[in-house]
Amino acid sequence: MSKLTWAPRGTNPWFSRALHGPLRARVFAFPHSGTAGAASYGKWLDIWPESIELCALELPGRPSRLGERAFSDFATLAGAVADQLAPLCDVPFVVFGASLGAAMSYATVRRLGELGVRPVALMIAACTVPTFGTPRGQPNFRLPDAEFVAAIEQCYGGTMFSRLPPHALSALLPGLRGDFQMMEISTLPREPTPVDCPIIAYAGVDDPMLPAAAIEAWGAWTSRGFRFEALQRSHFFLTEERERLIRDIVAQLPA
């Protein structure tokens, strides 16, 4: 079998899509902050199973759609993304989100529920329950560029943004500010508002930002079943844990 690759996006910029074999199910994968869907989930293609289409979300303002206005609140994003997902929900599907993408996926699943559409499961990685709220002091998204970049790197660790060429960093900053505004001035409910599907939540026990208990609290945000998994990882583990995550995704879908 030839190596699986992303199909050309054509006229629909919202998803990078990959499938081999006859279609029986879909997975909608939401990337973490500041990245393109194809970049976040590209390594998954190496071991992706047959007959399940992987649809990685490509958001405005992200590297695959630079120059487009980024979202800055969950409600607007969820409405727009749900409108794009709904026509593709003609087969059983799972929604998976990582970090900020997990909060986005929760908001989108809530909106899909209002449209009468329900996934087989919502799978959440490295994301606390929706209690971000307004931070103490000045929100990071309002900081001048240099201070904003320093705040991002302090939050996530590393120096990946400050080492970018100025023109590349300038192109990414509007999307990153939109992401941080979404987190820091959240429009998600502050009390448990359950979705009508099971939730599986994953925490990295070495995550310096999020205590595992804050992720395990997702159990109160579903009216269906809940499972919590603690992984021996830090905050970003999509690539290192891809075999386990994909195995769990496949287990949720009908054979």
Order of alpha helices (4+ residues) and beta strands (2+ residues): beta-beta-alpha-beta-alpha-beta-alpha-beta-alpha-alpha-beta-alpha-beta-alpha
